[in-house]
Amino acid sequence: MKLTKIILAGLLSVVMIASLVACGGNDDNSSNASDDTSQVSQDDASEDDASEDDAE
C-alpha cells in the first residue's frame, strides 16, 4: 500500500509538471518579436532605398 501511494504521488507530480510546461507560454516575448521584425523590415526597406539612390 505504501509503495502504491509513492508511485501515485510520483505520477501525479510528473503530470502536473508536464501540464505546466505545456501550458506555459512566452506571451511577452512573442509580442516583442513581432515588433522587432517590423523594425527590421523597415530598416531593410530604408537601406534598399538608399542603395537605389546611390545607383542613380
N, C-alpha and C positions, 0 to 999 in steps of 0.2 A: 504494500500500500504506500509506503514511504517513497519507494522508487517511482511509482506511478505519479505521485504528486511532483516530484522533482522533474520528471520528464515533461509533464504537462506545463509546469511553470516555465521550463526552458523553451518549449514550443511556442507558448503564448508570448514570451518576450521576443522571440525571433519574428513572429508575425507582427507584433507591434512595431518593432524597428523597421521591418520591411515596409509597412504601411506608411511610416513617417518618411522614409526615403522616397517612396513612390509618389507621395502627395506633396512633398516639399518642392517648392518652385523658386525660380530666380526671377520674380516679377520685377524687382528693382533693376536688375542688370539688363533685362530684355528691353525695357523702355529706354535705357541709356544706349543700348546697342543700336536701336533704330535711329536715335539722334546722331550717333557717330557716323552711321552710314550715309545719312543725308548730308552731313558736313563734308564727308569725303567726296560725295558726288558733286557737290557744289565746287569744291576745291579743284577737282579734276576738270570740271567744265570751265572754270576760270583759267586754268593752265592751258587748256586747248585753245581758248580764245586768244591768250597771249601768244601762243606759238603761231597761230594764224596771222596775227598782226605782224610778227617778226618776218614771216614768209613773204608778206606783201612788200 
